[in-house]
Amino acid sequence: MSPSTVDSPTEGAPMRAIILSGSGRYADPWHPYPDTTERLAAIVGEAGFDVEVREDVDAALATLGDDVRLLVVNAGDPDSPLPEGVDAAASDGATVDDTALAAAVDRGIGILAVHSAASSLRDHPTFHRALGGRWEDDVSWHPPFGEARVHLIGNHPIREGLEDFTLEDERYTGLRLHDVIEPIAEHEEGGFRYPLVWAREFGRSRLVYDALGHDTRSYDSAEHRVLLARALDWLSHVPAPTGGWTGVSPA
């Protein structure tokens, strides 16, 4: 797909974004969600969106409004251990309801899922279908946190003109694909290449998954912020034009 095939957002339409930040049962001991959400909120705001951060993840999804153009998922596995001092009963307490998210995907919404979102929202089948790949216990893994080389690939408009870069981060490896993706970036581990950033179109909706973003050091990378800005621009053009495209199918 070339940039010329992308619809422009409706003139004067609000650019409203909701960021789901890991809290309650979506928190874990490894990811500083308040800090990374703060960085993401700044990046999303710089992209022209009106940003609302929600820590009551299930309640936010159950009441997702028709005016939300972008959903950002920065949350963890609801089945993971909780951080020290967090009561398991002190989750958001909302009943899981996938109806509003399903309606949003039907009408056309942009979804940016970052890092541990690959293991999040397990009770929301619409998110699972939209994501295209998952962290699977005993299959997926990551090398130790450290220097990560990001290899840009393909000809998606998000990566157009961008070059490979290095940052301090955690590289998710062996994510299990369950649908077609269009790879934007990969990393190399043990002589093999693994998808790191990908895009998807389904109906009138668009998704970008970015496996980077373990902590704020990831967002200290100017190149990573540019990549996210490009992704947010592409995601803002919803409802997307319908039509086929070629991606990578799961093995």
N, C-alpha and C positions, 0 to 999 in steps of 0.2 A: 504494500500500500504506500502510495506517495502522499506527501503533505497536501497536494491539490485535491485529493479525494476526501479530505476531512471536512465535515460540516462545521460551520461557525455556530457558537452558542447563540441562542435567541437574543436579539437586541434588547438590552435593558433587563434581562432576566437576572435574578439574584444568583450569586455564586456562593451557595451555602455549603459548608463542609462540616461534618461531624467526625471527630477523632475518638475512637474507642480506646481508652487507656487501661492497661491491665491493673485491675483492682479486684478485691474480693476473691472469688474463685478463679479469676483470670490473672492473679498475681502469682509470682514464683520467687524463689530465693536468688535467682541468677540475673535477672534483668531489672535495671532501675527505670521502670516505666514512667514515673513522674518526670524524670530528667529528660529521657528521650522524647516523651510526648511534648515537653516544652520546646525542644528543638524542632520537632516536626511541626508544631503549631506555628512557629515563626516561618518556616519554609513554606508551608501551605498558605499562610497569610500573605507572604511576599508574592505568591503566585496569583493573588487577586481574589482569594476566597474569604468569606466571612466565616471564622472558625469557632466552633463550639466543642469543648472537650467534655466527654462523658465518661465517668468511671463506673456508672451503673450500666454495665454493658448490655445485659439482657433486656433491661427496661428500655434502653435507648433504641435497640433494634426493634422491639415490639411496638414502639411509637414513632418509627421512622417516618418523617413527613414527606409529602409529595414535592416539597421545594428543595429537598436535599439533593445536590448534584454530585457530591463527592463523599464517600465513606472511607475513612482511613482506619485500618485495624492494626493497633500496636498493643497486642495483648497476648497472654500466654495460654498454656494448656490447662483447661479446667480440671484435669485429672492429675496435675503435677503437685508436688509438695507445696505447701503454703510458706511464705516467709515467716521467720520467727516472730511471734507476737500477734499473728493474724488468726483470728478465730474462724474455724471452718464454717460456723453458722453465721458469720458476719459477712456473707456475700450479699449481692444486691437484692436477693430475695424475690426477684421477679420470676414469673412463670415464663419458660422459654416459648416464644411464639415467633415462627418464621414467616408469618403471613405478610407483614409489612416489607420485609427484605425481598421476598419473592415478587411482590408488586413493584418495588423499586427497580428490580432487575428487568421485569417485563417492560416497564415504561422507558428505561434507559438511565443508568447511573454509572459514575466512575468509581472504581474501588482500588485503593492503594493498600496493599497488604505488605507489612514489613516484618522481616526477621521471624520472630516466634509466632507470627500469625499463621505460619505453616502448620502449627499444631493447635491452633485456637478455634473457637466457635464450633466445636465438634458436634454440638447438638443442633446446629443450624444447617440443614441439608442444602439450602440455597447457596450458602457460602462455600460449602464443600464442592459443589458443582462448578461454581464460578472460579475457584482457585486453580483447578487443573492439576494440582500436585500437593502432596502432604508430607510432613515429617511422620515417619513410621517407626515406632519403637523397635529396637533390635535390628533395624535396617539402616536408618538414617543416623548420621553422626557428624562430628566436626573435629578438625584438628584443633590444637590449642590456640587460644586467642593470640594474635600477633600480626605480623606483616602479611597483608593479603594483596595479591596481584589480581586485578580485575581485567579480564580480556573482553573487549567489546566485539560483538560479532553481528552478522546479518545486515539487512538494509531497512530495518524498521525506522520510521521517522524519529523515534525517540533517540536512537543512537547515531543518527546522521551527523557526521562531522566530529564526533567524540573519539578520543584516543584512549588506549589502555592507561590505567593508573594504579597506584598502590596506596593503601591506607591501612590503619590499624583496626582490625575487626575480627569477627568470627565467621568462618566460612562453612555454611551448612552443606553437607555432602550426602549423596545417596537419597535425596528426596524422591519419593515414589510418585511418578506421574500417573494420573488416571484419565487424562484427556489431552487434547492437542494444545501445544503452547508454541509461541514464537519467541525463541531465545534472543535476548538482547546482550547478555553478558554471561561469561563462564569463568570458572576458576579451575586450576589444575592441581591435582593431588594424586600422588602415586603413579604418575604417568598417564592419568586419565583426566578428561575434561568433564566438568559437572555444571549444569545450569545454575546460575546465580541470580539473574534477573530475567524475567520473561513478561510478555504481554499476551493478552487474550481478548478476543471479541466474541460475544455471544448475544445474539439478538441485537437489541439496541444499546447494550451495555458494554463497558470496557473494564478490564482489570490489568493492573501491573503488580506482580509480586517481586519484591526486592528482599533477598535473603540477608542483605547487610543490615546493620543497625543495632548491634548488640548493646552498645552503650554510647555515650556522647562523643567518644573519640571517633566513631564512624562519621558523625555529622560535622566533625572538625575538618573533614576532607572537602576542599573546595570542589574537587572533581565529582565527588559523590553528591554534593548539593546541586551541581549543574545537572547531573543525571536525573535527580529527583524533580528539578524544575521542568525538565523536558518531559518527564513522565506525567507531571501534573497538567501541563499544557495539553498533552494528548488526551488525558482522562477528562478534561473539562469539556471536550467536544462530544457531548451526549445530549439527546439521543443520537447514537451513531448511525451512519448509513448502513443499511443491511447489505449483505453481499459476502461472497466467499473470500477466503484468504488461505494461504498455505503456511502451515506451521509444522511443528515436530510432534509426531504421535508418540504416546508412551510405548516403551519397548515391550 
